[in-house]
Amino acid sequence: MAQRRSSTRGFKRTAILLGDQIRRAGESRGFAVSRVVTHWPEIVGQDLAAIARPVNISYGKGGFGATLTVLTTGAQAPMLEMQKEQLRERVNAAYGYNAISRVRITQTAPTGFAEGQATFEHRPKATSSGPAPEVAAEASRVAQGAKDEDLRAALERLAQSVLSKQKS
C-alpha cells in the first residue's frame, strides 16, 4: 500500500511551531494556563478587557492561592478595584479551580514604560442602520438644487445630520 503524500509541502501551522515557546514565555510570567492571556476578553468580558489586561501571576511560598497582577490606567483603577472579586471568579472559572486568591492592580500611563504600556482596545461603536427614510427624503429634497454631484452629496449628508439631530 502506497503512503499518502503530504499536500502541505513541508509547511506547518504556526501554533505547532510556536506552541512550546509561547507556553514557556507564559510560564515564566506565572501563566500555567496560557488561555488566560490569549483569550482574556472572552474570560473576563469585553467591558473589563477594555480597561485591564493580565501582567503576572505569582505564587506564594506555601503554594496556596496565587496573586493575579492586572495592568490598568490610573483613571480606570477605581472602577477595576470595585470589580476585583468578579474578575477573580471569572479567571478561576477559566482555570477550573480556585487558583487565584488575590487580584493586585498596577497602574500606568496610557503610554507608559516599555514593559507596562497600556494599550487597551475600546468597545466597537454601535453601527447605525442609517437615517430614517423621511429624514433621507427631506435631505435629498433640500440638496437637489445643487448642480455639482460632490456638492449635492455633501449638502445631503449635512442636511441628514441636521435633521436627525432635530428629531432626537
C-alpha positions in Angstrom: 0.0 0.0 0.0 1.4 3.4 -1.0 1.9 6.1 1.6 -0.1 9.3 1.2 2.0 12.3 0.2 1.6 15.4 2.2 -0.2 18.2 0.5 1.3 20.9 2.7 4.7 20.8 1.1 6.6 21.0 4.4 4.5 23.8 5.8 3.3 23.6 9.4 0.8 25.5 11.4 2.2 28.4 13.3 0.6 27.2 16.5 2.5 23.9 16.3 5.8 25.7 15.6 5.5 28.3 18.3 3.4 26.4 20.9 6.4 25.5 23.2 7.9 29.0 23.1 4.6 30.6 23.9 4.0 28.1 26.7 7.5 28.7 28.2 7.1 32.5 28.0 3.7 32.3 29.7 5.0 30.0 32.4 7.9 32.4 33.1 5.2 35.0 34.0 3.3 32.5 36.0 0.6 31.8 33.4 0.4 28.0 33.6 -2.7 28.2 31.5 -1.9 30.4 28.6 -5.6 30.6 27.7 -5.9 33.4 30.4 -3.6 35.6 28.3 -4.7 34.6 24.8 -8.5 34.6 25.5 -8.6 37.5 28.0 -11.6 39.3 26.5 -13.6 36.1 26.4 -12.8 35.2 30.0 -13.4 38.5 31.7 -15.8 40.1 29.3 -15.4 43.0 26.8 -16.0 45.7 29.5 -13.2 44.5 31.8 -10.9 43.6 28.9 -11.2 47.2 27.6 -9.8 48.6 30.8 -7.4 45.9 32.0 -5.0 43.2 31.0 -3.1 40.5 32.9 0.6 41.0 33.6 1.7 38.4 36.0 0.6 35.5 38.3 2.8 35.0 41.3 2.5 32.0 43.7 3.1 32.3 47.5 5.6 30.3 49.4 3.0 27.9 50.7 1.7 27.4 47.2 -1.9 28.1 48.3 -3.6 30.6 46.0 -1.9 32.8 43.5 -1.9 36.6 43.0 -3.0 37.9 39.6 -1.5 41.2 38.7 -3.6 43.3 36.3 -2.5 46.4 34.5 -4.8 49.3 34.0 -4.6 53.1 33.5 -4.8 55.4 36.5 -8.3 56.6 35.6 -9.7 53.1 35.4 -8.2 51.8 38.6 -11.0 52.7 41.0 -13.6 51.1 38.7 -11.5 48.0 38.4 -11.0 47.9 42.2 -14.7 47.6 42.6 -14.8 44.6 40.2 -11.9 42.7 41.6 -14.0 39.8 43.0 -15.9 39.4 39.8 -12.6 39.4 37.9 -11.1 36.7 40.2 -14.2 34.5 39.8 -14.0 34.6 36.0 -10.3 33.8 35.9 -10.8 30.9 38.4 -13.6 29.6 36.1 -11.1 29.5 33.2 -8.6 27.6 35.4 -11.3 25.2 36.5 -10.5 25.5 40.2 -9.8 28.3 42.8 -6.3 29.1 41.6 -6.3 32.8 42.1 -6.9 34.1 45.6 -5.9 37.7 45.2 -6.1 40.3 42.4 -3.5 43.1 42.5 -3.9 46.2 40.4 -1.0 48.1 38.9 -1.4 51.3 37.1 0.5 53.1 34.3 0.0 56.0 32.0 -1.6 55.2 28.6 1.9 55.3 27.0 4.0 54.0 29.9 7.3 52.3 30.1 8.4 49.6 27.8 7.1 46.7 30.0 3.9 48.4 31.2 2.4 50.1 28.1 -1.3 50.1 28.4 -3.0 49.8 25.0 -6.5 48.6 25.6 -9.0 48.2 22.8 -12.1 50.2 23.0 -15.5 48.7 22.6 -16.6 48.8 18.9 -19.0 51.7 18.2 -22.6 50.7 17.6 -23.4 50.8 13.9 -26.5 52.7 12.9 -28.8 51.5 10.2 -28.7 54.9 8.5 -31.1 57.8 8.7 -34.8 57.4 8.9 -36.5 57.3 5.4 -38.3 60.6 5.9 -35.1 62.3 7.0 -33.3 60.9 3.9 -36.1 62.1 1.6 -36.1 65.6 3.2 -32.3 65.8 2.9 -32.4 64.8 -0.7 -35.1 67.4 -1.4 -33.0 70.1 0.2 -29.9 69.2 -1.8 -31.5 68.7 -5.2 -30.8 72.2 -6.4 -27.0 71.8 -6.5 -25.6 71.0 -9.9 -22.2 69.6 -8.8 -22.5 65.9 -7.7 -19.9 66.2 -4.9 -21.6 69.4 -3.5 -25.0 67.7 -3.7 -23.7 64.7 -1.7 -22.1 66.9 0.9 -25.2 69.0 1.3 -27.3 65.8 1.6 -25.1 64.5 4.4 -25.2 67.9 6.2 -29.0 68.0 5.9 -29.3 64.4 7.2 -27.1 65.3 10.1 -29.0 68.5 11.0 -32.4 66.9 10.5 -31.6 63.8 12.6 -30.3 66.0 15.4 -33.6 68.0 15.4 -35.6 64.8 15.6 -33.8 63.5 18.7 
